[in-house]
């Protein structure tokens, strides 16, 4: 079987991988800001929930989280009389986004706490409220500091999408395994898989570099 014939189904799987990466990265970014800011909150309940979220999803395996959402959650729902079955794409996206969100939350917290105290003192002198200080002073200055770490997390998230093949979601790895089982051509299949992931990671890295440059110019007032 000619290796060119492997490409169309692999591209179909690659498109699923790209969508998973995009959806889970965006949702993970939302979780990161929500729980990163929550950890800095002065309200004990918000802070406690945020810390619990971060520690649980950083301290457990992504694979276990994925299996729990896809296999265990429906069983729990049956006991409660509620249908909690999630489609594979929803379970995969949710598991990836919760995991990357937990790591991203620490990036957000660290970047905001790294804002120079003099900036906060200036905001206080201008009679800014805590909310105004956060959104007008801290976050705009912290975002450029977050970008390199968020870039690394996005690339890691791309690679982690391979795990969704274990819940029969037709991503790149799932399609590759289907072809390998049919052809037994492991060397060609896994070589193509290697280069396709590498290519997607290069494109993602380049896009993040452009975004970093844009954010840097925005911070300097060039835009």
PyMOL commands that set and color helices and strands:
alter all, ss='L'
color gray80, all
select helices_A, chain A and resi 4-39+44-59+62-80+88-113+117-125+130-167+172-183+186-219
alter helices_A, ss='H'
color red, helices_A
deselect
rebuild
show_as cartoon
